[in-house]
Amino acid sequence: MTSSVYLVIFYGNCALIVKLVRLIPYIGSFVGFPLTCIVLAYYCFEYKWIDLGWTQEHRLSFVEHHWPYFLGFGLPLTVATYFFSTLQAGAVFSFGFPFV
């Protein structure tokens, strides 16, 4: 129960950070795009890591050390969802997630 509450807070913070970064004039979209790539890639791998028993600190450290891979892994879903509204992006993401 505690870990699921923590995950909701974690993803809520990630979404808030990306939204705030996107509000920065001129560079917000350019900086928000790679952040979204990494967050979506993290989400895709999280189920495997939880099954392996990795702690949240270990998972975040792994992403920090391998961020270029996660940037590339999250790129297709980010391209497919980044420029849609939240509802449309959620629908596209839920369709594309099983194929990742």
Protein Blocks (a to p, Z undefined) as FASTA:
>chain_A
ZZmmmmmmmmmmmmmmmmmmmmpghjlmmmmmmmmmmmmmmmmmmmmmmmnopafklmmm
mmmmmmmmmmmmmmmmmmmmmmmcfklmmmmmmmmmmmZZ
